[in-house]
Amino acid sequence: MTTTPSSKEVFIMGLTSEGRKFRPSDWAERLAGVMSHFRPGGASHPGAHLSYSPWCTPNIVGGTKCVILNRELEEVEPMAWNFVMSFARDNDLQVVEACLMPDARP
């Protein structure tokens, strides 16, 4: 699983390479929750742990849960980027390079 820096975002889909749905059903929210501290300006803002980082957000695309990972995370926190990409690789999840359209953002 190699990504190129040409895309602004990487979608980690809740499907394995064989097309099976990834479990548990709240995996995207859990992963994004772990990543909530990694955000522009750091986690030092009051209440920062109560919201998702704009660099790692859970979403649903085409009826499939996913995590949208912004490439800025790779530049600012390469170890955090590697953690999430390793999670995808270790769980055999589909990774798609794309860009979420502005009107589709949560």
PAPAFI-222185 format. One record per residue: chain; z, x, y of N, C-alpha, C in turn; residue number from 1. Coordinates in steps of 0.001 Angstrom, whole numbers, plus 500000, padded with zeros to 6 digits. Last residue first. Layout:
N
chain	n_c3	n_c1	n_c2	ca_c3	ca_c1	ca_c2	c_c3	c_c1	c_c2	n
A	Z	X	Y	Z	X	Y	Z	X	Y	NUM $
...
END
This chain:
106
chain	n_c3	n_c1	n_c2	ca_c3	ca_c1	ca_c2	c_c3	c_c1	c_c2	n
A	506818	481584	516945	507954	480640	516912	508701	480618	518239	106 $
A	503309	481653	517716	504609	482325	517649	505734	481292	517694	105 $
A	500901	480533	518139	501483	480314	516821	502853	480959	516683	104 $
A	499889	481331	520539	500340	479945	520446	500970	479623	519097	103 $
A	499156	484090	519932	500283	483744	520833	500771	482313	520700	102 $
A	498586	484871	516469	498067	484373	517744	499238	483892	518618	101 $
A	499421	487787	514845	499770	486384	515029	499315	485960	516414	100 $
A	497323	489881	513153	497920	489653	514461	498171	488161	514598	99 $
A	497502	492072	510297	496965	490955	511069	497602	490939	512445	98 $
A	497572	493208	507021	497547	493605	508417	496858	492506	509214	97 $
A	499658	492244	504435	498405	491962	505126	498533	492434	506565	96 $
A	500927	492676	501260	501043	493099	502649	499674	492943	503297	95 $
A	502658	491196	498581	501387	491363	499282	501665	491712	500745	94 $
A	505178	492971	496755	504759	491893	497646	503425	492226	498313	93 $
A	506710	494449	494921	505311	494156	494626	504771	492992	495476	92 $
A	509142	495390	495579	509097	494025	495050	507676	493538	494814	91 $
A	508577	497897	496601	509463	497803	495437	509429	496430	494778	90 $
A	507011	497154	498867	506432	497904	497742	507266	497747	496478	89 $
A	508911	495830	500476	507672	495161	500061	507067	495843	498832	88 $
A	510793	497876	500786	511190	496599	500204	509956	495872	499671	87 $
A	509238	499727	502150	509691	500046	500792	510148	498790	500068	86 $
A	508992	498404	504573	507785	498640	503782	508138	499008	502340	85 $
A	511691	498478	505389	511030	497192	505156	509773	497376	504299	84 $
A	512109	501287	505542	512976	500434	504733	512266	499129	504380	83 $
A	510212	502105	507423	510079	502549	506034	510938	501709	505089	82 $
A	511349	500918	509712	510003	500540	509263	509833	500885	507785	81 $
A	513707	502412	509833	513790	500962	509637	512445	500433	509134	80 $
A	512611	504930	510337	513385	504726	509106	513531	503234	508805	79 $
A	511346	504641	512881	510555	504858	511662	511327	504652	510357	78 $
A	511712	503056	515501	512680	503245	514407	511939	503452	513080	77 $
A	509445	503207	517197	510796	503347	517735	511820	503696	516662	76 $
A	507155	502934	515580	507206	503973	516612	508636	504263	517046	75 $
A	507754	500750	513955	507395	502032	513333	507511	503179	514329	74 $
A	508066	498732	515834	509223	499187	515070	508959	500554	514449	73 $
A	505493	498188	516632	506369	498915	517568	507597	499455	516846	72 $
A	504365	496545	514711	504169	497984	514563	504996	498804	515557	71 $
A	506345	493921	513448	505579	494460	514565	505539	495978	514457	70 $
A	506138	491887	510737	506681	493169	511164	505790	493736	512255	69 $
A	507030	488908	509501	506051	489534	510386	506721	490746	511008	68 $
A	507406	487743	506313	508081	488452	507389	506978	489120	508194	67 $
A	506894	484460	504893	506536	485853	505132	507478	486447	506172	66 $
A	506129	481730	502760	507090	482474	503574	506627	483911	503714	65 $
A	503230	479786	502931	503931	480870	502242	504885	481564	503197	64 $
A	501667	478019	504331	502605	477472	503367	503404	478508	502599	63 $
A	500295	479683	506109	499569	479015	505031	500476	478466	503950	62 $
A	503221	481232	506791	501781	481324	507033	501072	480698	505838	61 $
A	506255	481228	508349	505509	480627	507252	504040	480658	507641	60 $
A	508673	483850	509004	507704	482839	509416	507121	482205	508157	59 $
A	511029	486165	510399	510560	485334	509288	509610	484272	509826	58 $
A	510382	489246	512106	510724	487827	512135	510227	487102	510888	57 $
A	510789	492005	513771	510854	491608	512362	511331	490163	512285	56 $
A	510791	492424	516465	509978	493332	515655	509936	492927	514188	55 $
A	512617	490826	517649	511215	490478	517865	510268	491367	517053	54 $
A	515273	490103	515385	514597	491080	516217	513159	490618	516461	53 $
A	517026	487003	515483	516134	487955	514826	515559	488923	515843	52 $
A	520466	486693	516542	519053	486309	516569	518223	487382	515880	51 $
A	522969	487700	516531	522829	486275	516257	521385	485794	516287	50 $
A	523216	490268	517376	523231	490057	515924	523017	488596	515544	49 $
A	523425	490003	520099	522156	490479	519539	522079	490229	518033	48 $
A	525759	489332	521434	525085	488289	520663	523786	488724	520014	47 $
A	525316	491705	523989	526195	490703	523368	525377	489624	522652	46 $
A	523403	494580	523130	523513	493365	523930	524435	492366	523231	45 $
A	523025	496660	521378	524241	496671	522193	524405	495425	523060	44 $
A	520903	497198	519810	521735	496064	519409	522981	495930	520272	43 $
A	518034	498096	521873	519097	498305	520902	519933	497064	520665	42 $
A	515796	497823	523403	517074	497957	524098	518252	498156	523175	41 $
A	514204	495929	520946	514061	496650	522219	515400	496680	522963	40 $
A	515928	496289	517782	515273	495497	518817	515098	496343	520069	39 $
A	517672	496013	515027	516583	496850	515532	515748	496027	516497	38 $
A	519364	494092	514108	519905	495094	515030	518821	495978	515644	37 $
A	517961	492595	512218	518216	492021	513542	518742	493031	514556	36 $
A	517471	493250	509593	516746	494008	510615	517060	493554	512043	35 $
A	518872	491372	508197	519282	492770	508062	518676	493610	509188	34 $
A	517283	489152	508872	518668	489239	509319	519200	490659	509259	33 $
A	514932	489658	507506	514895	489670	508971	516310	489760	509539	32 $
A	515967	489317	504891	515405	490603	505315	515380	490707	506838	31 $
A	516779	486601	504994	517731	487679	504677	517228	489023	505179	30 $
A	514387	485294	505527	515483	485182	506477	516516	486291	506248	29 $
A	512993	485955	503185	512461	486355	504498	513570	486325	505556	28 $
A	514487	484819	501049	514321	486267	501143	513887	486710	502542	27 $
A	515141	482268	500247	515486	482668	501610	515323	484171	501847	26 $
A	514480	482029	497559	513674	481300	498532	513982	481686	499978	25 $
A	514652	485304	495984	515115	483950	496261	514331	483317	497409	24 $
A	511203	485250	494907	512516	484617	494976	513557	485659	495350	23 $
A	507746	484783	495504	508892	485688	495468	510187	484896	495658	22 $
A	505267	483357	493468	506166	483179	494609	507385	484074	494438	21 $
A	502502	485324	492295	503720	484550	492029	504594	484494	493276	20 $
A	500282	486953	492637	500255	485612	493211	501461	484751	492913	19 $
A	500387	489564	491891	499816	488647	490894	499807	487203	491376	18 $
A	501763	490701	493948	500342	491053	493827	499635	490165	492809	17 $
A	503813	487943	495088	503602	489224	494431	502112	489512	494356	16 $
A	504560	486540	498236	503800	486458	496983	503668	487846	496395	15 $
A	505373	486350	500893	506302	486019	499811	505593	485754	498500	14 $
A	504010	489100	502763	503924	487751	502222	504902	487560	501066	13 $
A	504302	490635	505606	504762	490813	504234	504890	489412	503666	12 $
A	502025	491565	507958	502637	490393	507346	503020	490749	505922	11 $
A	502115	493550	510762	501949	493562	509317	502694	492349	508788	10 $
A	500432	493956	513905	501471	493419	513050	501088	493533	511580	9 $
A	498326	495225	515069	499581	495189	515814	500744	494742	514935	8 $
A	496132	497527	513434	496686	496187	513596	498012	496279	514348	7 $
A	495649	500250	513291	494751	499434	514098	495288	498018	514310	6 $
A	497066	501999	511645	497653	501642	512937	496756	500753	513803	5 $
A	497096	500768	508310	496446	501540	509351	497009	501098	510690	4 $
A	498969	501171	505312	498604	500395	506486	497970	501326	507496	3 $
A	498849	501049	501832	498709	501856	503016	498327	500958	504175	2 $
A	500000	500837	498848	500000	500000	500000	500000	500900	501239	1 $
END
